[in-house]
Amino acid sequence: MPDDQYPELDWRGDVPVARRFDDPYFSLEDGLAETGHVFFAGNRLPERFRPGFHIAELGFGTGLNAIAALVLWQKAGMAGPLRFTSFELYPMRAEQMARALSAYPEIARAAVPVLAAFEAGALAYEAEDLI
């Protein structure tokens, strides 16, 4: 991928901020709490989870929503895969994502294989037991 396709980032602690848009990728206070409130509660997840459930999201960013959703899916005891499709114009490098996600040890186990797949250039990932 061309270097200009990756975002130029500044960091406020562990929170990446896109220079181009002067926009933090998630809440400066607690990105995982923001994911819970905006993404999960705002979309009524996990009460809507069903086998074959598919989430589509604009902007993969750090992968926080995807990884947290996968953990929530497995904690809910759902059978089969959770499908998650995301569209990202400026994908982060795996090491940038890892730095941002390092602030959340509660999802660290789930993040490791996802980041490894991302670093290897995978466009699809099938998770094993992550919780």
MDTraj code that builds the backbone (N, CA, C; nanometers):
import mdtraj as md
import numpy as np

residues = "MET PRO ASP ASP GLN TYR PRO GLU LEU ASP TRP ARG GLY ASP VAL PRO VAL ALA ARG ARG PHE ASP ASP PRO TYR PHE SER LEU GLU ASP GLY LEU ALA GLU THR GLY HIS VAL PHE PHE ALA GLY ASN ARG LEU PRO GLU ARG PHE ARG PRO GLY PHE HIS ILE ALA GLU LEU GLY PHE GLY THR GLY LEU ASN ALA ILE ALA ALA LEU VAL LEU TRP GLN LYS ALA GLY MET ALA GLY PRO LEU ARG PHE THR SER PHE GLU LEU TYR PRO MET ARG ALA GLU GLN MET ALA ARG ALA LEU SER ALA TYR PRO GLU ILE ALA ARG ALA ALA VAL PRO VAL LEU ALA ALA PHE GLU ALA GLY ALA LEU ALA TYR GLU ALA GLU ASP LEU ILE".split()
xyz = np.array([
    [0.0852, -0.1169, 0.0000],
    [0.0000, 0.0000, 0.0000],
    [0.0903, 0.1239, 0.0000],
    [0.0564, 0.2254, -0.0790],
    [0.1381, 0.3474, -0.0816],
    [0.1407, 0.4150, 0.0550],
    [0.2545, 0.4758, 0.0874],
    [0.2687, 0.5411, 0.2178],
    [0.1646, 0.6497, 0.2413],
    [0.1198, 0.7183, 0.1349],
    [0.0215, 0.8245, 0.1548],
    [-0.1182, 0.7710, 0.1837],
    [-0.1353, 0.6389, 0.1778],
    [-0.2639, 0.5781, 0.2107],
    [-0.2773, 0.5556, 0.3617],
    [-0.1650, 0.5535, 0.4329],
    [-0.1674, 0.5382, 0.5785],
    [-0.1902, 0.6734, 0.6433],
    [-0.2563, 0.6752, 0.7578],
    [-0.2797, 0.8038, 0.8238],
    [-0.1529, 0.8568, 0.8907],
    [-0.1391, 0.9876, 0.8894],
    [-0.0360, 1.0522, 0.9701],
    [-0.0993, 1.0776, 1.1054],
    [-0.0314, 1.0314, 1.2102],
    [-0.0911, 1.0361, 1.3440],
    [-0.0092, 1.1193, 1.4408],
    [-0.0792, 1.1846, 1.5292],
    [-0.0223, 1.2384, 1.6523],
    [-0.0827, 1.1518, 1.7622],
    [-0.0225, 1.1556, 1.8787],
    [-0.0711, 1.0728, 1.9887],
    [-0.0965, 1.1600, 2.1107],
    [-0.2083, 1.1372, 2.1727],
    [-0.2400, 1.1966, 2.3039],
    [-0.2505, 1.0796, 2.3990],
    [-0.1372, 1.0485, 2.4631],
    [-0.1287, 0.9262, 2.5415],
    [-0.1328, 0.8094, 2.4450],
    [-0.2277, 0.7182, 2.4647],
    [-0.2436, 0.6040, 2.3753],
    [-0.3519, 0.6264, 2.2702],
    [-0.4009, 0.7480, 2.2600],
    [-0.5084, 0.7774, 2.1643],
    [-0.4481, 0.8384, 2.0374],
    [-0.4658, 0.7700, 1.9248],
    [-0.4181, 0.8274, 1.7994],
    [-0.5118, 0.9378, 1.7515],
    [-0.4516, 1.0419, 1.6947],
    [-0.5272, 1.1545, 1.6407],
    [-0.4837, 1.1734, 1.4956],
    [-0.5779, 1.1673, 1.4036],
    [-0.5482, 1.1851, 1.2621],
    [-0.5110, 1.3307, 1.2359],
    [-0.3886, 1.3531, 1.1889],
    [-0.3445, 1.4901, 1.1589],
    [-0.4309, 1.5544, 1.0511],
    [-0.4636, 1.4776, 0.9486],
    [-0.5395, 1.5313, 0.8349],
    [-0.6732, 1.5900, 0.8785],
    [-0.7356, 1.5298, 0.9779],
    [-0.8684, 1.5724, 1.0205],
    [-0.8703, 1.6296, 1.1625],
    [-0.7553, 1.6284, 1.2310],
    [-0.7460, 1.6690, 1.3714],
    [-0.8563, 1.6005, 1.4523],
    [-0.8632, 1.4676, 1.4361],
    [-0.9731, 1.3912, 1.4935],
    [-0.9195, 1.2702, 1.5695],
    [-0.9467, 1.2623, 1.6999],
    [-0.9080, 1.1418, 1.7748],
    [-0.9874, 1.0212, 1.7247],
    [-0.9223, 0.9066, 1.7214],
    [-0.9886, 0.7845, 1.6755],
    [-1.0935, 0.7361, 1.7736],
    [-1.0766, 0.7684, 1.8993],
    [-1.1776, 0.7387, 2.0001],
    [-1.1602, 0.8335, 2.1160],
    [-1.2511, 0.8250, 2.2130],
    [-1.2534, 0.9150, 2.3274],
    [-1.1178, 0.9257, 2.3959],
    [-1.0780, 1.0474, 2.4276],
    [-0.9522, 1.0692, 2.4986],
    [-0.9589, 1.0153, 2.6410],
    [-1.0783, 1.0034, 2.6959],
    [-1.0947, 0.9546, 2.8328],
    [-1.0971, 0.8018, 2.8395],
    [-1.1809, 0.7380, 2.7559],
    [-1.1947, 0.5923, 2.7619],
    [-1.2645, 0.5429, 2.6356],
    [-1.1852, 0.5029, 2.5390],
    [-1.2388, 0.4580, 2.4113],
    [-1.3248, 0.3342, 2.4206],
    [-1.2892, 0.2437, 2.5115],
    [-1.3684, 0.1216, 2.5254],
    [-1.5057, 0.1520, 2.5859],
    [-1.5108, 0.2455, 2.6802],
    [-1.6400, 0.2875, 2.7350],
    [-1.7233, 0.3562, 2.6271],
    [-1.6593, 0.4345, 2.5427],
    [-1.7293, 0.4987, 2.4311],
    [-1.7862, 0.3935, 2.3362],
    [-1.7074, 0.2905, 2.3063],
    [-1.7552, 0.1810, 2.2214],
    [-1.8780, 0.1159, 2.2831],
    [-1.8746, 0.0929, 2.4138],
    [-1.9889, 0.0330, 2.4827],
    [-2.1132, 0.1185, 2.4737],
    [-2.0959, 0.2480, 2.4927],
    [-2.2113, 0.3388, 2.4931],
    [-2.2636, 0.3668, 2.3519],
    [-2.1739, 0.4051, 2.2621],
    [-2.2160, 0.4484, 2.1289],
    [-2.2417, 0.3301, 2.0359],
    [-2.1447, 0.2381, 2.0287],
    [-2.1526, 0.1302, 1.9311],
    [-2.2434, 0.0173, 1.9784],
    [-2.2217, -0.0329, 2.0993],
    [-2.3018, -0.1459, 2.1478],
    [-2.4416, -0.1023, 2.1914],
    [-2.4511, -0.0061, 2.2841],
    [-2.5828, 0.0373, 2.3320],
    [-2.6599, 0.1103, 2.2215],
    [-2.5898, 0.1944, 2.1455],
    [-2.6555, 0.2701, 2.0389],
    [-2.7134, 0.1823, 1.9289],
    [-2.6547, 0.0665, 1.9092],
    [-2.7036, -0.0272, 1.8075],
    [-2.7772, -0.1463, 1.8690],
    [-2.7989, -0.1396, 1.9997],
    [-2.8686, -0.2451, 2.0743],
    [-2.8010, -0.3816, 2.0595],
    [-2.6700, -0.3811, 2.0671],
    [-2.5932, -0.5054, 2.0705],
    [-2.5681, -0.5361, 2.2172],
    [-2.5661, -0.6543, 2.2675],
    [-2.5803, -0.7805, 2.1974],
    [-2.7233, -0.8345, 2.1897],
    [-2.8244, -0.7594, 2.2357],
    [-2.9599, -0.8172, 2.2314],
    [-3.0060, -0.8485, 2.0884],
    [-2.9427, -0.7913, 1.9896],
    [-2.9781, -0.8211, 1.8497],
    [-2.8947, -0.9345, 1.7915],
    [-2.7923, -0.9805, 1.8633],
    [-2.7089, -1.0883, 1.8112],
    [-2.7937, -1.2106, 1.7777],
    [-2.7664, -1.2692, 1.6647],
    [-2.8277, -1.3939, 1.6182],
    [-2.7211, -1.4693, 1.5400],
    [-2.7332, -1.6007, 1.5274],
    [-2.6391, -1.6719, 1.4410],
    [-2.6381, -1.6096, 1.3006],
    [-2.5193, -1.5895, 1.2474],
    [-2.5047, -1.5279, 1.1157],
    [-2.5093, -1.3765, 1.1167],
    [-2.5089, -1.3154, 1.2348],
    [-2.5157, -1.1696, 1.2470],
    [-2.3999, -1.1051, 1.1719],
    [-2.4279, -0.9921, 1.1086],
    [-2.3275, -0.9234, 1.0279],
    [-2.3295, -0.7752, 1.0626],
    [-2.2139, -0.7220, 1.0988],
    [-2.1975, -0.5798, 1.1277],
    [-2.1205, -0.5179, 1.0120],
    [-2.1667, -0.4048, 0.9623],
    [-2.0932, -0.3277, 0.8623],
    [-2.0632, -0.1912, 0.9229],
    [-1.9405, -0.1470, 0.9048],
    [-1.8969, -0.0230, 0.9688],
    [-1.8126, 0.0581, 0.8708],
    [-1.8352, 0.1877, 0.8682],
    [-1.7482, 0.2772, 0.7930],
    [-1.6341, 0.3189, 0.8845],
    [-1.5122, 0.2881, 0.8459],
    [-1.3956, 0.3276, 0.9239],
    [-1.3553, 0.2236, 1.0255],
    [-1.2572, 0.1429, 0.9916],
    [-1.2077, 0.0408, 1.0840],
    [-1.1242, 0.1017, 1.1955],
    [-1.0526, 0.2090, 1.1649],
    [-0.9722, 0.2787, 1.2653],
    [-0.8724, 0.1880, 1.3332],
    [-0.8806, 0.1816, 1.4640],
    [-0.7890, 0.0996, 1.5444],
    [-0.8350, -0.0457, 1.5536],
    [-0.9553, -0.0740, 1.5078],
    [-1.0119, -0.2079, 1.5218],
    [-1.0827, -0.2279, 1.6548],
    [-1.0904, -0.1238, 1.7372],
    [-1.1493, -0.1360, 1.8706],
    [-1.2924, -0.1879, 1.8656],
    [-1.3763, -0.1321, 1.7801],
    [-1.5152, -0.1783, 1.7731],
    [-1.5229, -0.3244, 1.7310],
    [-1.4444, -0.3624, 1.6304],
    [-1.4486, -0.4997, 1.5805],
    [-1.4031, -0.5991, 1.6863],
    [-1.2928, -0.5699, 1.7519],
    [-1.2380, -0.6629, 1.8518],
    [-1.3288, -0.6702, 1.9736],
    [-1.3783, -0.5558, 2.0194],
    [-1.4693, -0.5553, 2.1342],
    [-1.5994, -0.6281, 2.0991],
    [-1.6470, -0.6137, 1.9761],
    [-1.7685, -0.6848, 1.9333],
    [-1.7448, -0.8351, 1.9326],
    [-1.6287, -0.8773, 1.8889],
    [-1.5963, -1.0195, 1.8870],
    [-1.5935, -1.0767, 2.0289],
    [-1.5351, -1.0034, 2.1209],
    [-1.5326, -1.0477, 2.2613],
    [-1.6740, -1.0557, 2.3162],
    [-1.7552, -0.9547, 2.2886],
    [-1.8939, -0.9533, 2.3353],
    [-1.9732, -1.0688, 2.2745],
    [-1.9509, -1.0967, 2.1474],
    [-2.0159, -1.2083, 2.0774],
    [-1.9849, -1.3398, 2.1471],
    [-1.8572, -1.3609, 2.1770],
    [-1.8181, -1.4864, 2.2410],
    [-1.8696, -1.4941, 2.3848],
    [-1.8696, -1.3838, 2.4564],
    [-1.9237, -1.3835, 2.5932],
    [-2.0730, -1.4118, 2.5933],
    [-2.1419, -1.3723, 2.4860],
    [-2.2854, -1.3980, 2.4749],
    [-2.3137, -1.5442, 2.4396],
    [-2.2074, -1.6200, 2.4092],
    [-2.2234, -1.7617, 2.3787],
    [-2.2857, -1.7897, 2.2429],
    [-2.2680, -1.6972, 2.1516],
    [-2.3284, -1.7144, 2.0196],
    [-2.2555, -1.8226, 1.9409],
    [-2.3330, -1.9037, 1.8703],
    [-2.2766, -2.0081, 1.7851],
    [-2.2422, -1.9490, 1.6488],
    [-2.1401, -2.0023, 1.5885],
    [-2.1022, -1.9600, 1.4540],
    [-2.0278, -1.8286, 1.4540],
    [-1.9941, -1.7837, 1.3344],
    [-1.9120, -1.6631, 1.3242],
    [-1.9929, -1.5348, 1.3370],
    [-1.9251, -1.4322, 1.3854],
    [-1.9746, -1.2951, 1.3770],
    [-1.9102, -1.2373, 1.2527],
    [-1.9883, -1.1888, 1.1622],
    [-1.9325, -1.1279, 1.0416],
    [-1.9214, -0.9773, 1.0644],
    [-1.8053, -0.9239, 1.0293],
    [-1.7783, -0.7816, 1.0510],
    [-1.7098, -0.7296, 0.9252],
    [-1.7751, -0.6388, 0.8570],
    [-1.7201, -0.5786, 0.7361],
    [-1.6953, -0.4310, 0.7635],
    [-1.5780, -0.3851, 0.7242],
    [-1.5439, -0.2463, 0.7478],
    [-1.4776, -0.1880, 0.6246],
    [-1.4993, -0.0609, 0.6033],
    [-1.4406, 0.0116, 0.4913],
    [-1.3537, 0.1234, 0.5482],
    [-1.2274, 0.1265, 0.5102],
    [-1.1338, 0.2229, 0.5666],
    [-1.0497, 0.2828, 0.4553],
    [-1.0553, 0.4138, 0.4383],
    [-0.9761, 0.4820, 0.3360],
    [-0.8300, 0.4935, 0.3766],
    [-0.8042, 0.5159, 0.5059],
    [-0.6676, 0.5332, 0.5557],
    [-0.6394, 0.4294, 0.6644],
    [-0.6150, 0.3042, 0.6255],
    [-0.5925, 0.2014, 0.7283],
    [-0.4625, 0.2233, 0.8041],
    [-0.4700, 0.2033, 0.9342],
    [-0.3512, 0.2134, 1.0188],
    [-0.2588, 0.0953, 0.9935],
    [-0.1350, 0.1143, 1.0282],
    [-0.0403, 0.0033, 1.0313],
    [-0.0710, -0.0772, 1.1584],
    [-0.0386, -0.2059, 1.1549],
    [-0.0671, -0.2934, 1.2691],
    [-0.0017, -0.2425, 1.3972],
    [0.1205, -0.1895, 1.3877],
    [0.1876, -0.1415, 1.5098],
    [0.1186, -0.0180, 1.5672],
    [0.0574, 0.0647, 1.4818],
    [-0.0194, 0.1789, 1.5313],
    [-0.1454, 0.1310, 1.6024],
    [-0.2121, 0.0331, 1.5424],
    [-0.3308, -0.0239, 1.6044],
    [-0.2953, -0.0875, 1.7386],
    [-0.1855, -0.1609, 1.7425],
    [-0.1430, -0.2281, 1.8662],
    [-0.1172, -0.1261, 1.9763],
    [-0.0530, -0.0150, 1.9413],
    [-0.0269, 0.0879, 2.0424],
    [-0.1582, 0.1435, 2.0975],
    [-0.2517, 0.1724, 2.0096],
    [-0.3802, 0.2279, 2.0534],
    [-0.4578, 0.1281, 2.1382],
    [-0.4562, 0.0021, 2.0998],
    [-0.5326, -0.1008, 2.1710],
    [-0.4662, -0.1453, 2.3007],
    [-0.3378, -0.1138, 2.3176],
    [-0.2660, -0.1560, 2.4387],
    [-0.3251, -0.0963, 2.5660],
    [-0.4038, 0.0071, 2.5525],
    [-0.4671, 0.0705, 2.6690],
    [-0.5800, -0.0147, 2.7268],
    [-0.6172, -0.1232, 2.6567],
    [-0.7321, -0.2034, 2.6973],
    [-0.6938, -0.3497, 2.7164],
    [-0.6351, -0.3820, 2.8325],
    [-0.5924, -0.5205, 2.8558],
    [-0.7075, -0.6204, 2.8543],
    [-0.8295, -0.5749, 2.8772],
    [-0.9439, -0.6645, 2.8793],
    [-0.9773, -0.7221, 2.7412],
    [-0.9238, -0.6617, 2.6343],
    [-0.9444, -0.7182, 2.5009],
    [-0.8126, -0.7621, 2.4372],
    [-0.7057, -0.7612, 2.5138],
    [-0.5720, -0.7901, 2.4594],
    [-0.5637, -0.9280, 2.3958],
    [-0.6208, -1.0281, 2.4594],
    [-0.6138, -1.1647, 2.4057],
    [-0.6806, -1.1726, 2.2690],
    [-0.7918, -1.1046, 2.2538],
    [-0.8625, -1.1039, 2.1256],
    [-0.7879, -1.0209, 2.0213],
    [-0.7177, -0.9167, 2.0644],
    [-0.6489, -0.8278, 1.9703],
    [-0.5271, -0.8931, 1.9062],
    [-0.4558, -0.9780, 1.9785],
    [-0.3299, -1.0341, 1.9286],
    [-0.3458, -1.1049, 1.7936],
    [-0.4350, -1.2029, 1.7791],
    [-0.4452, -1.2694, 1.6488],
    [-0.5047, -1.1809, 1.5393],
    [-0.5910, -1.0894, 1.5770],
    [-0.6478, -0.9977, 1.4778],
    [-0.5373, -0.9083, 1.4230],
    [-0.4540, -0.8552, 1.5110],
    [-0.3431, -0.7703, 1.4672],
    [-0.2420, -0.8482, 1.3841],
    [-0.2169, -0.9718, 1.4219],
    [-0.1239, -1.0552, 1.3442],
    [-0.1776, -1.0779, 1.2027],
    [-0.3054, -1.1045, 1.1914],
    [-0.3665, -1.1238, 1.0596],
    [-0.3591, -0.9945, 0.9789],
    [-0.3879, -0.8829, 1.0436],
    [-0.3840, -0.7530, 0.9775],
    [-0.2424, -0.7221, 0.9284],
    [-0.1433, -0.7489, 1.0135],
    [-0.0043, -0.7232, 0.9773],
    [0.0397, -0.8101, 0.8591],
    [-0.0151, -0.9292, 0.8500],
    [0.0182, -1.0197, 0.7401],
    [-0.0542, -0.9824, 0.6106],
    [-0.1394, -0.8814, 0.6180],
    [-0.2097, -0.8364, 0.4991],
    [-0.3425, -0.9054, 0.4746],
    [-0.3899, -0.9799, 0.5713],
    [-0.5172, -1.0506, 0.5554],
    [-0.6328, -0.9520, 0.5476],
    [-0.7229, -0.9784, 0.4587],
    [-0.8436, -0.8975, 0.4471],
    [-0.9627, -0.9656, 0.5127],
    [-0.9407, -1.0869, 0.5587],
    [-1.0438, -1.1623, 0.6302],
    [-0.9752, -1.2381, 0.7437],
    [-1.0509, -1.2607, 0.8490],
    [-0.9955, -1.3266, 0.9663],
    [-1.1031, -1.4120, 1.0294],
    [-1.0672, -1.5343, 1.0675],
    [-1.1598, -1.6210, 1.1408],
    [-1.1018, -1.6439, 1.2780],
    [-1.1748, -1.6049, 1.3804],
    [-1.1268, -1.6114, 1.5185],
    [-1.1551, -1.7458, 1.5800],
    [-1.0666, -1.7847, 1.6678],
    [-1.0870, -1.9005, 1.7537],
    [-1.1433, -1.8487, 1.8852],
    [-1.1413, -1.9306, 1.9883],
    [-1.1892, -1.8888, 2.1200],
    [-1.0958, -1.7807, 2.1736],
    [-1.1472, -1.6616, 2.1959],
    [-1.0649, -1.5479, 2.2354],
    [-1.0891, -1.5001, 2.3772],
    [-1.1846, -1.5586, 2.4468],
    [-1.2126, -1.5100, 2.5810],
    [-1.1753, -1.6142, 2.6847],
])
top = md.Topology()
chain = top.add_chain()
for i, resn in enumerate(residues, 1):
    res = top.add_residue(resn, chain, resSeq=i)
    for name in ("N", "CA", "C"):
        top.add_atom(name, md.element.get_by_symbol(name[0]), res)
traj = md.Trajectory(xyz[None], top)
